[in-house]
Amino acid sequence: MGESARGDGGSGGGGKLPDRFFDAAIGLLQRVRDEDAAEIAAAGAAIADTVASGGRLFAFGAGHSSLAAQDVVYRAGGFALMNLLAVPGVVGVDVMPATLGSALERVDGLAGAVLDSSPARAGDLLFVVSLSGRNALPVEMAMNARALGLTVIGVTSVAYASETKSRHVSGTYLKDHCDIVLDSKIAVGDAELTHEGIEAPFAPASTVVTSALMQATMAAAAEELVARGIEPPLLRSGNVDGGHEWNGRVMTEYADRIFYRA
């Protein structure tokens, strides 16, 4: 973002901090809508291809990137076929100490072990969500998934590849091992605001933007499926009348492609 979002924030710094954050987030959302349109459409078509051919859908993210992956799993208005590919210890900040999750992202070989023990197989599709895309875990997750025959959609900030050093032995980034890359446009450091008297930049927008990219892609997939005469396998809210019955029918129909249910 420009200086309007990242300026010094003093008395003449362009409005109240909450307003400036909303402006920054809206600006980023407009950028990804306009600049990632072709990639979103391609990702939607890839999801539709997977659903139509009997494949399964998976989403992976580590740390706070896991929030966007979880946002498309088992939720009202989402695809019933989307499964979380969870790596123990890196899904969130519930591990003790919290820094362990960050350390695990740098462990070589962990992604391969997770994929080998997962139900993922050739013909499936995997979202790999990583803001920086520089750590061993997301890089190897994408590399190994493609080697297994999965379609890989990376959701990352491409800026990190030119402004930081890869932490994977290959020197590559997540973006280098994906069939499709959705660029969140988040600046290195993931903090949209600065302000006089506050020494560190703050107010990250990556979760807002990455979740929007994920939901926009799922919307593109639903649109593509309908165009092919296929009903999208969507879940409804359990808090509306008939929602549980609807979801029961969908989960029964697609039981062999849903792995978060008993």
C-alpha positions in Angstrom: 0.0 0.0 0.0 1.0 3.6 -0.4 1.8 6.3 2.1 -1.9 7.0 2.8 -2.0 3.6 4.6 1.6 3.6 5.9 2.2 7.3 6.6 3.4 8.6 10.0 -0.1 8.9 11.3 0.5 12.2 13.0 -2.1 15.0 13.5 -2.2 15.5 9.8 -1.8 11.8 9.1 -5.1 11.2 7.2 -7.8 10.4 9.7 -8.5 8.1 12.6 -6.5 4.8 12.7 -9.6 2.6 12.3 -10.6 4.5 9.2 -7.1 4.2 7.8 -7.1 0.5 8.3 -10.4 0.1 6.6 -9.1 2.2 3.7 -6.0 0.0 3.5 -7.9 -3.2 3.5 -10.5 -2.0 0.9 -7.6 -0.9 -1.3 -6.0 -4.3 -1.1 -9.3 -6.0 -1.8 -9.8 -3.8 -4.9 -6.3 -4.7 -6.1 -6.8 -8.5 -5.8 -10.2 -8.3 -7.4 -8.8 -6.4 -10.4 -5.3 -7.9 -10.7 -6.0 -11.5 -9.8 -9.2 -11.9 -11.8 -7.7 -14.3 -14.3 -6.1 -16.4 -11.6 -9.3 -16.6 -9.6 -11.2 -17.7 -12.6 -8.5 -20.4 -13.4 -8.6 -21.6 -9.8 -12.4 -21.8 -9.9 -12.2 -23.8 -13.1 -9.6 -26.2 -11.5 -11.9 -26.7 -8.5 -14.8 -27.4 -10.8 -12.7 -29.9 -12.8 -11.8 -31.7 -9.5 -15.4 -31.9 -8.2 -16.7 -33.0 -11.6 -14.1 -35.8 -11.9 -14.7 -37.2 -8.5 -11.7 -35.6 -6.8 -11.4 -34.2 -3.3 -10.5 -30.8 -2.1 -8.0 -29.9 0.6 -6.8 -26.7 2.2 -3.6 -26.2 4.2 -2.2 -23.2 6.1 0.2 -22.8 9.0 0.0 -20.3 11.8 -2.3 -17.4 11.0 -2.4 -18.5 7.3 -4.4 -21.5 8.7 -7.3 -19.1 9.4 -8.0 -18.6 5.7 -7.7 -22.3 5.1 -10.2 -23.1 7.9 -12.5 -20.4 6.6 -13.5 -22.6 3.6 -13.9 -25.9 5.6 -17.3 -27.1 6.9 -19.1 -23.8 6.9 -22.5 -22.5 5.7 -22.2 -21.4 2.1 -19.1 -23.4 1.6 -18.3 -26.6 -0.4 -18.9 -29.7 1.7 -15.9 -31.4 -0.1 -13.3 -28.9 1.3 -11.2 -30.7 3.9 -8.6 -29.2 6.2 -5.2 -30.8 5.7 -4.0 -30.2 9.3 -0.4 -30.4 10.5 -0.2 -31.0 14.2 1.3 -28.0 16.0 1.0 -25.5 13.2 -2.8 -25.0 12.7 -3.0 -22.1 15.2 -1.7 -20.5 18.3 -3.1 -23.2 20.6 0.3 -24.9 21.0 2.6 -24.2 24.0 4.8 -22.3 23.5 3.2 -20.5 20.6 6.6 -20.1 19.0 6.7 -23.9 18.4 4.3 -23.5 15.5 6.7 -21.1 13.8 9.6 -23.4 14.4 7.7 -26.4 12.9 7.2 -24.4 9.7 10.9 -24.6 9.1 11.3 -28.4 9.6 12.4 -30.3 6.5 10.4 -33.4 5.7 7.3 -32.7 7.8 5.1 -31.9 4.7 6.0 -35.3 3.1 5.1 -37.2 6.3 1.7 -35.4 6.5 0.8 -36.0 2.9 1.8 -39.6 3.1 -0.5 -40.2 6.0 -3.4 -38.2 4.5 -6.2 -39.3 2.2 -4.9 -37.0 -0.6 -4.3 -38.7 -3.9 -3.7 -38.0 -7.5 -6.6 -36.1 -9.0 -7.3 -34.1 -5.9 -6.8 -30.4 -5.4 -4.9 -28.6 -2.6 -4.8 -25.0 -1.5 -1.5 -24.1 0.2 -1.9 -20.8 2.0 1.3 -19.1 3.2 1.7 -15.3 3.4 5.5 -15.4 3.0 5.7 -18.7 1.1 9.4 -18.9 2.2 9.4 -21.6 4.9 10.1 -25.3 4.3 6.7 -26.5 5.2 4.5 -24.7 2.6 7.2 -25.1 -0.1 7.5 -28.8 0.5 3.8 -29.2 0.8 3.3 -27.8 -2.7 6.3 -29.7 -4.1 5.2 -33.0 -2.7 1.5 -32.6 -3.6 2.3 -31.9 -7.2 4.6 -34.9 -7.3 1.7 -37.0 -6.0 -0.5 -35.7 -8.9 -2.6 -33.1 -7.0 -3.4 -29.7 -8.5 -1.9 -27.0 -6.2 -3.3 -23.5 -5.8 -0.9 -21.3 -3.8 -2.2 -18.3 -1.9 0.7 -16.1 -1.0 2.2 -12.6 -1.2 4.6 -12.7 -4.2 6.4 -9.7 -2.8 8.2 -11.9 -0.3 10.0 -13.8 -3.1 11.8 -10.6 -4.2 12.3 -9.0 -0.8 13.2 -11.9 1.5 15.4 -15.0 1.5 13.9 -18.5 1.1 14.2 -20.8 4.1 14.0 -23.9 2.0 17.2 -25.7 0.9 16.2 -25.2 -2.7 16.1 -21.4 -2.4 12.6 -21.5 -3.9 9.2 -20.2 -2.6 5.7 -21.5 -2.6 4.9 -19.6 -5.7 7.5 -21.6 -7.6 5.6 -25.0 -7.1 2.0 -24.2 -7.8 -0.3 -24.7 -10.8 -2.0 -21.4 -10.0 -0.9 -18.6 -7.7 -3.3 -16.1 -6.1 -1.3 -13.1 -5.0 -2.6 -11.3 -1.9 -0.5 -8.2 -2.6 0.3 -7.9 1.1 3.5 -6.0 1.7 6.4 -7.7 3.5 5.8 -7.5 7.2 2.0 -7.7 7.1 1.2 -4.4 8.9 -0.8 -1.7 7.2 -0.4 1.2 9.6 2.3 3.3 11.3 1.6 6.1 13.8 3.6 8.6 15.7 4.5 7.3 19.1 4.1 3.6 18.1 7.5 2.1 17.2 6.3 -1.0 15.4 4.0 -1.1 12.3 0.7 -2.7 13.1 -2.8 -3.7 11.8 -2.2 -6.7 9.6 -4.7 -7.2 6.7 -3.5 -10.6 5.4 -6.3 -12.6 7.0 -9.0 -10.2 5.5 -7.5 -10.3 2.0 -6.5 -14.0 1.9 -10.0 -15.1 3.2 -11.6 -12.9 0.5 -9.4 -14.5 -2.2 -10.4 -18.0 -1.0 -14.1 -17.2 -0.9 -14.0 -15.5 -4.3 -12.3 -18.6 -5.7 -15.0 -20.8 -4.3 -17.6 -18.5 -5.8 -15.9 -18.9 -9.2 -16.0 -22.7 -8.8 -19.7 -22.6 -8.0 -20.4 -20.5 -11.0 -18.4 -22.8 -13.2 -20.1 -25.9 -11.9 -23.6 -24.5 -12.6 -22.5 -23.5 -16.1 -21.6 -27.2 -16.6 -25.0 -28.4 -15.3 -23.6 -29.6 -11.9 -25.1 -28.6 -8.6 -22.3 -27.3 -6.4 -21.9 -29.4 -3.2 -22.8 -26.5 -0.8 -23.6 -26.6 2.9 -26.3 -24.5 4.4 -26.5 -22.9 7.8 -27.7 -25.2 10.6 -29.4 -22.2 12.1 -32.0 -21.9 9.3 -35.0 -24.2 9.0 -34.1 -27.3 7.0 -30.4 -26.6 7.2 -29.5 -29.8 9.0 -31.6 -31.9 6.7 -30.0 -30.3 3.6 -26.5 -30.8 5.0 -27.2 -34.4 5.9 -28.2 -35.1 2.3 -25.1 -33.5 0.9 -22.8 -35.3 3.3 -24.4 -38.6 2.6 -24.1 -38.1 -1.2 -20.4 -37.1 -0.9 -19.4 -39.2 2.1 -16.4 -40.7 0.4 -14.9 -37.3 -0.3 -15.5 -35.7 3.2 -12.9 -36.5 5.9 -13.9 -34.2 8.8 -16.9 -36.2 9.7 -17.0 -39.4 11.7 
